[in-house]
Amino acid sequence: MLVIRFRKIGKKNQKILQLVLQEKRSKLRGKAIKILGWWNPYLKKGNFDLDLINFYLKNGAQISETARSIIKKYQKL
């Protein structure tokens, strides 16, 4: 099963969240199938490929609660 979730990247105390599509059973730092965007929680800025996110959701991928809430906030901006 595929899942859309955030993966932490960046330096210590300067994390950037990367939105990835990966297998649900794989490790969080494991191989991602597709990178769908990024989010900087300190600057409240990010970039998401909404077309690809909607495509994978329609084809059965699940999305984490955190990713869902941040994408909803992003769409309102």
N, C-alpha and C positions, 0 to 999 in steps of 0.2 A: 504494500500500500504506500502511496506517495503522500507526503505531507509538505506543506509550505510553512517554514518557520525561520526565526532569526538565528544567526550565528554571530558570535562576538569576534571582531577583529580589531586590530589597532594596538596602540601602546598601553602600558599600565596607566590606569586612571584617565585614559583618553579613548574609551571604547567606541567603536562604530559598529552598528548592527547591520549585517548583510542578510537580506532576504533570499533564501535559497529553497529550491525544490530538491528533496532527497527522500530516500527510503525511510519509513518510520522506524525501522529497527536499527538503522545505522547510527554510528556515534555522531554526536553533534559536530565535532571537528572532522568528521569523515568526508568522503567524497560527495560533492553535490552534483546533481544531474544538470541543474540550470541555475544561474544566478539571476534573480528577478528584480533586484534593486538594493538600496542601502538606506540607512536612517542614522542620523547623528542625534542622539538624545540630548546633548548639551546645547546644540544650536537649534534644535527642533526643526531640522531641515532634512530632506531626503529626496530620493528619486525612485519611483517604482514603475515597472512596465505593466500597467494595468490590463492591457490587452492579453498579455501572456498569463497573468494571474487569473483572469476570468476564463481563459481557455482551459487551463489546468483544473480549475474548480468545476467547470462544466463536465470535464472528463473524469471526475471522481476523486481528485486530490482533496485532502482535508487541510484546513488551515488552523494554526494555533490561535488561542484567544488573544494573546498579545499582538500578534501580527494583524489579526482582524481589526482590533481597536485602533491601532496606529494607522492602518490603511484607510479606515473610515475618517479619521481626523485629517489625513492627508488629502482626501478627496474634497473635503470642505474648504480647504485653503484655496 
